[in-house]
Amino acid sequence: MNDGRLLSLFVWRYAFSRGNRHRKANIAILVGIMVGMAALITILSLMNSLQDDLIEQVRSVESFHIQAVFDSDEVALKGYDAIIEALEAIEHVSYARPFIDIQALVQNKSSRRSTTVRLRALLPSIWDDASDFNHMAKIIDGNKQTKDGIVFGSTVASALALRVSDDIAITFLRPGRTATLAPYSLSLTARGTFTTELAEYDGSTAIADFEAILAQSGVSDVRFGIFVDKAYVDRLDPILHTIRQNFERVELNTWQELNEAFYSALLLEKILMYIFLISIFFIIGVNIRNASGRLLFHKRREAAMMRALGAKKRTVSAIFLLQGTLIAFLGVLLGTGTGIALSYNITTVFSWLNTLQRIFSGYSSSLLAYPFSITIRTGEVLLAGIIVICLACINSYFGIRRMLQTEPMEILYHE
C-alpha cells in the first residue's frame, strides 16, 4: 500500500470512522459549514439580483450609460441629427439622443397644487425608439409627450392631483440680460402620466419636448444620452476613447461616475454583508481548532507510536491537518450545491413561505412575492470556498501544533 493511500485511510478514519468518538462532532462541523456556505451563496445571489436590477434601472432611466456634453456652438454648427448619426456609427453604441435637465417649479392651475421637479427635455421619439429607457418607462395615463405638452412621473402627478389636459405653469431660472439668472415662466398642457421601475425617478421628474425647452431655457451646453451594447456596459473605455477621437470638444461621464455615491454605497453594503457572513466561518473555525486538538489528545498514543515506528512528524501532522481540511472541503462542496439549488428555486421557496404566512397571519408579504432573478457569480463562490478551506487548515494547524512538539517517548512514558 503506497503512502498516499495509507495517509488517505488515516485521514478518513480520524474524520468519519464509526470507531472515532468525535465522529458526531465532525459531522456537526461539516453540517455547520454546509449550512453557512448555502446561506452565503443564497444571500449573495439575492443581493446580486436586487443590486443588479437597481443599477440597471438607474443607468437605463436616470443617467444613461454615457453622458456626452457638447458645446452649443458645435451643436448649432453640426446639428443634432449629424451628432446622433456620428455617435450611433461608433462600434457598440446602440442609441444616442440629446436631452436637457432643469430644476423647475410646476403648478397645476386646475388644482392649484405645486411642487418642484427635475424637468427633463427629451425628443418625443424616445417613447417609440428601441432604447433601454423605452423598455423601462411606460405611459399609464393619457398620451405621449408633444411639442406643447408635458408628461409627469406617477408620484409627481399624484402630488399635483393631475388630470390629462390640465394647464401647467412652469417656472425655472435661465440666463438674463441684466442679471446672471432670471426667473422665466411658460405654460404647457399635461398630456399624460408615466411610470418606471425607479420610484425616485417617478417622484421627481417631468418630461417635456426637447426643442421647445431648448428654445426657452437658454442653456449653453447640450447633453447627449448614450446607450451601448449590453456586453460593454461595464467596460466603456474603448467607446469613450473613440468618442474623444471623433469629437474634439466633448465632456464624457459614465454611469459609474454619475452615480458614484450610489454605486459606492451598494458596493459597501455588499462588502459588509460579505464580512458578516464570513464571520460565521470564523466561529466554525474555532470549533475545527478545538475538535482537532481534542482528536489529537485522544489519539496521542497512536501518534506517538507512529512516530516511534519511524513516521515523520510532517506525516503525522498531515493526517490531522487533512482531516480538518477534508471536513471543510466536504462542507463547502455540499453547501455550494445546496446554495445553488436553493438560489435557483428561491421563488418557489418564498412562495411556500408566503403561503404559510398567509395561513397563520392572514397577510401576504410583498418581499416574498418579489420576482427575484438570481445572479450567481462564480468568482464569489470560489472566493468564499477558498476562504473557508484556508480557515479550516489554519485552525487545524493551531489545534495540533503544541501537542506535536512533545517527544513521542515522553507521551508513551506518561501513557
Secondary structure, DSSP 8 states (H G I E B T S, - for coil): --HHHHHHHHHHHHHH-TT-TTHHHHHHHHHHHHHHHHHHHHHHHHHHHHHHHHHHHIIIIIS-SEEEEEEHHHHHHH-HHHHHHHHHTSTTEEEEEEEEEEEEEEEETTTTEEEEEEEEEE-GGGGTSSSHHHHH-EEEEE----TTEEEEEHHHHHHTT--TT-EEEEEEEEE-SSSSEEEEEEEEEEEEEEE-S-HHHHTTEEEEEHHHHHHHH--SEEEEEEEE-GGGTT--HHHHHHHHHH-SSEEEEEHHHHTHHHHHHHHHHHHHHHHHHHHHHHHHHHHHHHHHHHHHHHTHHHHHHHHHTT--HHHHHHHHHHHHHHHHHHHHHHHHHHHHHHHHTHHHHHHHHHHHHHHHHS---TTTTS-------HHHHHHHHHHHHHHHHHHHHHHHHHHHTS-HHHHHHH-
